[in-house]
Amino acid sequence: MQPIEAVASTTLNAVSRVSGRLAGAGAFRLFHMPFARSKLRGVERGLFATATVEHLAVDSGRAVTYRWGDGTRPVLLVHGWQSRGSRLAEFVPGLLERGYSVITFDAPGHGDATGRSTTILDYRAIVTALHDRYGTFEGLVAHSLGVLGSFYALHHGVRAERIVTVSGVCDFDFLIEEFSSELRLRDQLTERLRDQVDRRLFPDVPSERTPFSVTHAVASVRAPLLVVHDEGDTRIDVSQGRRIAAAFGERAQLITTRDLGHRRILGDADVVRTVLDFVEHGPSAIGTARARTASAD
């Protein structure tokens, strides 16, 4: 446990013994606040210097959007927690070579965006605004928490012709459990946090459908899926990827890798090529991909 997490753990658990309501509100706020802000890497600078940069206001701050191309044939890249759009940079050149426009963003509290926090509602708002501007995405590639945020937008009307999840979160409740485990929150405080999530993020959703899960979007999302996840991912367990693939059945293709972890998988040449082929050709490209990846299900 990092020092800042240790202080947060001690403080929240102590406050919860005096005021469960106050501690729950504090846990909810901290739950949406990245402990670190990812910076642009040297290898990413040249590419991102060529992007068209704009800003988009949402509840938690001003997101930064990046675009290559004129906006036609759009493919959206969605980053995860404590990350930024540039972490998906390896996909950009290949997509441009194949004739797509590429769009990505930094959510509030991430990268060069303003704000100190972000919620699934912010992800939905950003993805929806970009969809409203550019139209149906020919491809949507999302990583980690970005998967959950993207599917929440897809569940509410955003359309994509092909969807790729990499190291994806399937269940919002998984995030709550992981957060509570990392901060060693008391069980009562975890329930307070869950109550805050239900009331503040999903107030109009029936209780049996909260918190949100990708599995809730099966009926509303009809596009084919490619699900990529590393078997040794210590941040988001591979079981989350398997749940996504299982929920969509024959519409999903699951590919598992080995020894790539949670973030390095985004730069692996075989993974990048497999994702590009799927965006361009759809499920028919997966036969070739099976021969390249470490294992496939």
LOMAR-810893 format. One line per 4 residues: their letters; for each residue x, y, z of N, C-alpha, C. Coordinates in steps of 0.02 Angstrom, whole numbers, m for minus. Example, Ala and Ser with C-alpha at 12.3 -4.5 7.8 and 13.67 -1.06 7.14 Angstrom:
2
AS) 660 m284 390 615 m225 390 660 m165 390; 642 m112 354 684 m53 357 645 2 394 .
END
This chain:
297
MQPI) 42 m60 0 0 0 0 44 62 0; 31 108 m47 68 171 m51 50 216 8; 96 264 26 82 308 83 16 344 79; m1 371 19 m64 407 13 m124 361 24 .
EAVA) m118 298 0 m171 250 10 m177 230 83; m120 225 118 m120 207 189 m155 261 230; m141 324 214 m173 380 250 m248 379 236; m267 369 173 m338 368 155 m373 310 191 .
STTL) m341 252 193 m370 194 227 m383 208 300; m332 233 334 m338 247 406 m392 299 419; m392 352 379 m440 407 390 m512 385 378; m524 351 321 m592 330 305 m620 280 355 .
NAVS) m579 232 375 m602 183 423 m616 214 491; m574 263 510 m585 297 574 m650 339 572; m659 376 518 m720 417 512 m782 374 510; m777 315 479 m836 272 472 m862 248 540 .
RVSG) m819 248 590 m841 227 658 m881 283 692; m874 344 666 m910 401 695 m970 419 652; m959 421 587 m1013 440 540 m1007 398 477; m1048 348 470 m1047 307 410 m1065 346 349 .
RLAG) m1111 393 355 m1132 434 298 m1074 477 273; m1039 509 318 m983 552 299 m926 511 269; m912 454 298 m859 411 272 m877 384 203; m940 367 194 m963 343 129 m954 395 74 .
AGAF) m971 457 91 m963 512 43 m890 523 27; m847 518 79 m776 526 68 m747 470 26; m770 408 37 m746 351 m2 m768 359 m75; m829 383 m85 m854 393 m154 m811 444 m191 .
RLFH) m794 498 m157 m753 549 m189 m683 522 m205; m653 487 m158 m586 460 m169 m586 405 m222; m640 368 m226 m648 313 m274 m640 338 m346; m658 401 m359 m656 429 m426 m595 475 m437 .
MPFA) m548 475 m391 m491 520 m395 m427 480 m407; m397 486 m466 m334 450 m478 m280 472 m430; m241 425 m405 m186 442 m359 m126 469 m397; m123 458 m463 m67 483 m503 m94 504 m571 .
RSKL) m60 553 m602 m79 577 m668 m25 557 m718; m45 519 m768 2 494 m818 26 550 m863; 92 549 m878 122 601 m920 137 573 m990; 141 619 m1038 157 600 m1106 228 574 m1109 .
RGVE) 238 516 m1140 304 487 m1147 339 515 m1208; 405 512 m1206 445 539 m1261 427 507 m1328; 415 442 m1328 400 407 m1391 331 425 m1418; 290 457 m1376 222 475 m1398 218 548 m1423 .
RGLF) 269 587 m1407 266 659 m1420 259 676 m1494; 299 644 m1536 297 660 m1607 229 648 m1637; 199 591 m1621 133 575 m1648 81 624 m1623; 81 639 m1559 29 682 m1532 39 755 m1550 .
ATAT) 98 773 m1571 110 841 m1596 75 852 m1663; 57 798 m1697 24 804 m1763 m52 801 m1758; m78 790 m1698 m150 782 m1689 m185 850 m1688; m249 850 m1708 m292 907 m1697 m318 903 m1626 .
VEHL) m304 954 m1586 m320 952 m1514 m378 1000 m1500; m428 974 m1464 m485 1015 m1444 m503 998 m1371; m550 1035 m1343 m570 1025 m1274 m646 1015 m1271; m665 976 m1221 m736 958 m1214 m754 961 m1140 .
AVDS) m803 1002 m1124 m823 1011 m1054 m873 956 m1034; m859 924 m977 m905 876 m946 m908 893 m872; m946 855 m834 m959 873 m764 m896 881 m722; m847 837 m732 m788 836 m688 m730 880 m712 .
GRAV) m737 912 m770 m683 954 m795 m685 958 m871; m630 978 m900 m624 984 m973 m580 928 m1000; m611 883 m1038 m573 830 m1071 m534 860 m1129; m479 828 m1148 m441 847 m1207 m451 793 m1260 .
TYRW) m470 813 m1320 m480 765 m1374 m426 773 m1426; m408 717 m1459 m356 716 m1509 m384 681 m1571; m368 709 m1630 m393 678 m1692 m339 679 m1745; m333 623 m1780 m292 618 m1840 m339 602 m1898 .
GDGT) m331 637 m1954 m377 627 m2009 m432 678 m2008; m476 674 m2058 m529 725 m2066 m594 707 m2030; m594 651 m1993 m653 632 m1955 m696 580 m1990; m682 566 m2054 m720 514 m2088 m693 445 m2068 .
RPVL) m735 394 m2071 m717 326 m2050 m685 327 m1980; m720 353 m1930 m689 363 m1865 m679 298 m1825; m622 294 m1793 m608 241 m1744 m591 276 m1678; m624 257 m1625 m613 287 m1560 m570 243 m1516 .
LVHG) m520 272 m1483 m476 238 m1436 m490 266 m1367; m503 222 m1318 m525 244 m1252 m478 217 m1198; m447 262 m1161 m398 242 m1110 m430 220 m1045; m389 192 m1001 m412 168 m936 m394 213 m879 .
WQSR) m396 186 m819 m386 224 m757 m312 242 m749; m300 304 m725 m232 331 m715 m191 324 m779; m223 334 m836 m192 327 m901 m206 390 m941; m201 385 m1007 m215 441 m1052 m221 414 m1122 .
GSRL) m247 455 m1168 m257 433 m1236 m193 410 m1270; m137 439 m1252 m74 423 m1286 m51 352 m1272; m78 319 m1221 m57 251 m1207 m81 202 m1260; m127 223 m1302 m150 182 m1358 m118 204 m1424 .
AEFV) m62 239 m1419 m30 267 m1478 m9 215 m1529; 7 155 m1507 31 103 m1553 m21 85 m1606; m84 98 m1591 m137 82 m1639 m146 135 m1694; m122 195 m1680 m138 252 m1724 m108 246 m1794 .
PGLL) m42 235 m1802 m14 232 m1870 m47 180 m1914; m58 120 m1888 m89 67 m1928 m159 84 m1949; m197 115 m1904 m265 135 m1922 m265 188 m1976; m219 236 m1971 m214 288 m2023 m195 258 m2090 .
ERGY) m149 210 m2089 m128 177 m2151 m186 141 m2184; m233 118 m2144 m291 81 m2171 m349 126 m2189; m338 191 m2185 m388 239 m2210 m437 265 m2158; m424 252 m2094 m470 276 m2042 m447 343 m2015 .
SVIT) m495 381 m1988 m478 436 m1943 m477 409 m1872; m433 435 m1832 m424 409 m1763 m438 465 m1714; m478 448 m1663 m496 496 m1610 m481 464 m1543; m452 502 m1498 m444 480 m1430 m451 541 m1384 .
FDAP) m443 531 m1319 m453 587 m1272 m418 572 m1206; m409 625 m1168 m390 620 m1097 m452 638 m1057; m476 593 m1015 m534 607 m973 m513 654 m916; m561 689 m884 m543 731 m827 m503 693 m774 .
GHGD) m453 727 m746 m410 696 m696 m356 653 m727; m352 651 m793 m304 609 m828 m267 650 m882; m205 632 m894 m167 663 m947 m166 739 m942; m183 773 m997 m182 846 m998 m251 877 m986 .
ATGR) m299 837 m966 m366 863 m951 m365 899 m884; m415 940 m873 m422 974 m808 m460 928 m760; m470 952 m699 m507 914 m649 m462 866 m611; m490 840 m556 m452 793 m515 m484 724 m511 .
STTI) m542 717 m543 m577 653 m539 m616 641 m603; m640 580 m611 m684 564 m667 m730 507 m648; m788 505 m679 m837 452 m665 m857 418 m729; m894 364 m722 m920 329 m781 m968 374 m820 .
LDYR) m998 422 m786 m1042 470 m820 m1002 516 m865; m941 534 m844 m897 575 m886 m876 537 m948; m858 474 m939 m840 433 m997 m898 429 m1046; m958 417 m1020 m1016 414 m1064 m1027 480 m1100 .
AIVT) m1019 536 m1065 m1030 601 m1096 m979 615 m1151; m915 597 m1139 m863 610 m1188 m874 567 m1250; m884 502 m1240 m894 456 m1296 m956 476 m1336; m1009 495 m1301 m1071 515 m1334 m1061 579 m1375 .
ALHD) m1025 628 m1347 m1013 690 m1383 m972 678 m1446; m922 634 m1442 m882 619 m1501 m923 580 m1553; m967 538 m1529 m1012 502 m1574 m1060 550 m1609; m1086 598 m1571 m1131 647 m1601 m1095 688 m1655 .
RYGT) m1031 699 m1646 m993 740 m1694 m971 700 m1755; m947 639 m1745 m917 602 m1800 m961 546 m1827; m1014 530 m1792 m1059 477 m1815 m1037 409 m1790; m1068 357 m1815 m1053 289 m1794 m979 274 m1802 .
FEGL) m949 247 m1749 m878 229 m1752 m871 165 m1792; m825 164 m1840 m812 102 m1876 m777 52 m1830; m740 78 m1782 m710 35 m1731 m705 73 m1666; m710 36 m1610 m700 65 m1544 m653 18 m1507 .
VAHS) m595 44 m1486 m545 4 m1451 m536 34 m1381; m551 m4 m1330 m549 22 m1262 m506 m22 m1217; m474 9 m1168 m429 m25 m1122 m454 m16 m1050; m453 m70 m1012 m463 m68 m939 m530 m36 m921 .
LGVL) m528 16 m878 m590 51 m859 m625 81 m919; m587 98 m971 m616 126 m1031 m667 80 m1063; m659 15 m1052 m708 m34 m1078 m776 m23 m1045; m776 m19 m980 m839 m10 m943 m871 57 m962 .
GSFY) m831 110 m965 m858 175 m984 m885 176 m1054; m851 142 m1100 m874 140 m1170 m939 102 m1176; m944 46 m1141 m1006 7 m1145 m1064 43 m1113; m1051 84 m1063 m1105 123 m1034 m1132 173 m1086 .
ALHH) m1087 201 m1127 m1108 245 m1181 m1143 205 m1236; m1117 147 m1253 m1148 105 m1305 m1218 83 m1282; m1225 70 m1218 m1290 50 m1190 m1341 106 m1195; m1316 168 m1201 m1361 227 m1204 m1362 258 m1273 .
GVRA) m1349 219 m1325 m1362 243 m1392 m1303 253 m1438; m1242 254 m1411 m1183 260 m1455 m1177 196 m1496; m1155 203 m1559 m1150 146 m1604 m1078 137 m1628; m1056 75 m1631 m990 58 m1659 m999 m6 m1699 .
ERIV) m966 m10 m1756 m974 m68 m1799 m933 m128 m1775; m876 m115 m1744 m834 m167 m1714 m804 m141 m1650; m801 m184 m1600 m779 m164 m1533 m723 m210 m1511; m670 m179 m1483 m614 m217 m1455 m606 m197 m1382 .
TVSG) m603 m246 m1339 m587 m234 m1269 m519 m264 m1254; m477 m225 m1220 m410 m249 m1201 m403 m240 m1125; m389 m294 m1090 m382 m292 m1017 m443 m260 m985; m502 m276 m1010 m562 m239 m993 m595 m257 m927 .
VCDF) m626 m206 m897 m669 m214 m839 m739 m230 m863; m767 m284 m837 m835 m303 m854 m886 m275 m805; m871 m279 m741 m919 m263 m688 m897 m204 m646; m940 m154 m639 m925 m97 m595 m912 m121 m524 .
DFLI) m948 m172 m503 m940 m198 m435 m869 m225 m424; m837 m249 m477 m767 m271 m473 m723 m213 m450; m736 m153 m476 m696 m95 m457 m706 m77 m384; m769 m82 m361 m783 m68 m291 m746 m117 m245 .
EEFS) m748 m180 m262 m715 m231 m222 m640 m221 m222; m611 m206 m279 m539 m195 m284 m518 m133 m244; m556 m80 m250 m542 m18 m213 m545 m31 m138; m597 m65 m117 m606 m79 m46 m551 m125 m19 .
SELR) m530 m172 m60 m477 m218 m40 m410 m181 m34; m395 m138 m83 m332 m102 m81 m328 m56 m21; m383 m24 m3 m384 22 54 m404 m12 119; m418 m77 115 m436 m117 174 m494 m84 212 .
LRDQ) m545 m66 174 m603 m34 203 m645 m85 242; m675 m62 296 m720 m103 334 m780 m123 290; m809 m181 304 m865 m205 263 m922 m155 262; m935 m124 320 m990 m76 323 m976 m16 279 .
LTER) m912 4 274 m895 62 233 m900 44 159; m882 m17 141 m890 m39 72 m963 m36 51; m1008 m56 95 m1079 m53 80 m1103 20 74; m1075 64 115 m1091 135 108 m1068 162 40 .
LRDQ) m1009 141 19 m984 161 m46 m1028 135 m101; m1048 73 m96 m1092 44 m147 m1159 82 m150; m1184 101 m93 m1246 139 m91 m1237 207 m124; m1180 240 m112 m1166 304 m144 m1163 296 m220 .
VDRR) m1130 243 m243 m1125 230 m315 m1195 222 m345; m1236 181 m314 m1303 169 m341 m1344 234 m344; m1341 274 m291 m1383 333 m287 m1358 391 m331; m1292 398 m336 m1264 456 m370 m1246 443 m444 .
LFPD) m1233 382 m462 m1215 366 m531 m1272 333 m569; m1313 295 m534 m1366 257 m568 m1434 268 m535; m1454 331 m524 m1515 344 m485 m1579 319 m519; m1579 315 m585 m1640 296 m621 m1639 223 m644 .
VPSE) m1591 185 m620 m1583 115 m640 m1613 70 m587; m1652 19 m605 m1679 m27 m555 m1623 m58 m513; m1637 m69 m450 m1585 m91 m403 m1552 m156 m425; m1590 m200 m459 m1561 m264 m480 m1514 m255 m540 .
RTPF) m1511 m194 m569 m1467 m180 m625 m1411 m133 m606; m1399 m124 m542 m1344 m82 m519 m1296 m123 m476; m1232 m103 m475 m1204 m54 m522 m1197 m85 m591; m1180 m43 m640 m1179 m64 m710 m1128 m119 m723 .
SVTH) m1146 m164 m770 m1100 m216 m794 m1105 m218 m870; m1050 m234 m903 m1052 m243 m976 m1105 m295 m995; m1116 m343 m951 m1166 m395 m966 m1236 m366 m973; m1248 m307 m946 m1314 m275 m952 m1326 m247 m1022 .
AVAS) m1272 m243 m1063 m1277 m211 m1128 m1284 m261 m1185; m1292 m325 m1169 m1294 m376 m1221 m1349 m363 m1272; m1408 m344 m1249 m1464 m334 m1294 m1458 m270 m1334; m1425 m219 m1308 m1421 m154 m1341 m1360 m147 m1386 .
VRAP) m1309 m189 m1377 m1248 m185 m1417 m1246 m246 m1462; m1252 m236 m1527 m1257 m292 m1574 m1194 m302 m1615; m1144 m261 m1606 m1082 m265 m1645 m1041 m326 m1624; m999 m352 m1670 m952 m406 m1650 m897 m379 m1605 .
LLVV) m874 m422 m1560 m823 m403 m1511 m761 m445 m1518; m704 m413 m1507 m641 m448 m1496 m620 m432 m1425; m611 m483 m1384 m593 m475 m1314 m522 m501 m1305; m476 m457 m1285 m405 m475 m1276 m387 m464 m1203 .
HDEG) m358 m514 m1172 m341 m508 m1101 m282 m554 m1086; m237 m530 m1043 m180 m571 m1024 m197 m615 m964; m176 m678 m968 m192 m725 m914 m159 m705 m848; m104 m668 m852 m68 m648 m791 m81 m576 m770 .
DTRI) m134 m545 m797 m151 m476 m779 m164 m471 m704; m122 m434 m669 m130 m427 m596 m172 m367 m578; m191 m326 m626 m232 m268 m612 m306 m284 m623; m323 m309 m682 m391 m330 m697 m388 m405 m714 .
DVSQ) m414 m446 m671 m408 m518 m680 m439 m541 m746; m409 m591 m776 m432 m617 m840 m505 m641 m837; m529 m656 m777 m599 m677 m771 m647 m622 m794; m625 m559 m790 m667 m504 m814 m674 m507 m891 .
GRRI) m619 m521 m924 m622 m529 m997 m664 m589 m1017; m657 m643 m980 m696 m703 m995 m770 m690 m985; m788 m649 m936 m859 m633 m925 m887 m593 m983; m848 m546 m1010 m871 m508 m1067 m884 m554 m1126 .
AAAF) m835 m596 m1141 m841 m641 m1198 m900 m689 m1190; m908 m716 m1130 m962 m764 m1118 m1030 m731 m1125; m1036 m669 m1103 m1100 m634 m1106 m1123 m624 m1177; m1076 m611 m1223 m1095 m597 m1292 m1094 m659 m1336 .
GERA) m1073 m715 m1308 m1078 m779 m1343 m1044 m779 m1411; m1080 m799 m1462 m1052 m807 m1529 m1031 m740 m1560; m1055 m685 m1533 m1036 m619 m1559 m967 m598 m1536; m938 m634 m1488 m873 m615 m1460 m820 m667 m1475 .
QLIT) m759 m643 m1486 m700 m685 m1495 m652 m668 m1438; m631 m718 m1400 m586 m707 m1343 m516 m731 m1362; m467 m687 m1354 m397 m706 m1362 m361 m689 m1297; m328 m739 m1268 m288 m727 m1208 m214 m730 m1226 .
TRDL) m175 m689 m1191 m103 m688 m1201 m69 m708 m1136; m4 m715 m1139 36 m731 m1080 94 m682 m1074; 109 m663 m1012 169 m624 m995 168 m553 m1024; 109 m526 m1038 104 m457 m1062 75 m410 m1010 .
GHRR) 44 m437 m959 18 m395 m905 m40 m350 m926; m50 m298 m887 m108 m255 m896 m96 m199 m947; m36 m170 m947 m23 m113 m990 23 m129 m1049; 72 m172 m1039 119 m188 m1093 84 m220 m1152 .
ILGD) 26 m249 m1140 m13 m281 m1192 m31 m231 m1247; m37 m167 m1230 m56 m116 m1279 m1 m103 m1331; 60 m121 m1315 115 m109 m1361 141 m171 m1395; 112 m228 m1380 135 m291 m1409 118 m292 m1484 .
ADVV) 167 m307 m1526 158 m304 m1598 103 m351 m1622; 100 m412 m1595 50 m460 m1616 m20 m437 m1596; m26 m411 m1535 m91 m386 m1512 m114 m327 m1556; m68 m281 m1568 m85 m223 m1610 m109 m245 m1679 .
RTVL) m72 m290 m1710 m90 m314 m1777 m157 m350 m1776; m169 m390 m1724 m232 m426 m1719 m291 m377 m1712; m282 m326 m1671 m335 m276 m1662 m348 m239 m1727; m296 m219 m1762 m304 m183 m1825 m340 m226 m1876 .
DFVE) m322 m290 m1880 m355 m335 m1927 m428 m344 m1911; m444 m348 m1846 m514 m356 m1826 m555 m293 m1843; m526 m235 m1830 m562 m173 m1847 m576 m169 m1922; m528 m191 m1962 m536 m186 m2034 m579 m242 m2064 .
HGPS) m569 m303 m2040 m600 m361 m2072 m653 m396 m2029; m657 m379 m1964 m706 m411 m1921 m685 m480 m1900; m732 m521 m1877 m717 m587 m1849 m677 m633 m1895; m681 m623 m1960 m645 m666 m2006 m570 m661 m1998 .
AIGT) m546 m606 m1967 m474 m597 m1958 m446 m638 m1901; m489 m666 m1858 m465 m698 m1797 m431 m764 m1811; m447 m798 m1865 m413 m861 m1880 m338 m851 m1886; m318 m798 m1919 m246 m782 m1925 m218 m762 m1858 .
ARAR) m257 m726 m1819 m233 m702 m1755 m218 m760 m1708; m256 m813 m1711 m245 m870 m1667 m175 m900 m1676; m149 m896 m1736 m83 m924 m1749 m28 m880 m1721; m44 m816 m1706 8 m770 m1684 10 m761 m1609 .
TASA) m48 m765 m1576 m50 m752 m1505 m30 m812 m1464; m17 m800 m1400 6 m854 m1357 m45 m908 m1348; m108 m889 m1342 m162 m938 m1337 m227 m905 m1356; m276 m943 m1376 m341 m916 m1395 m396 m962 m1370 .
D) m452 m931 m1350 m509 m969 m1326 m568 m960 m1373 .
END
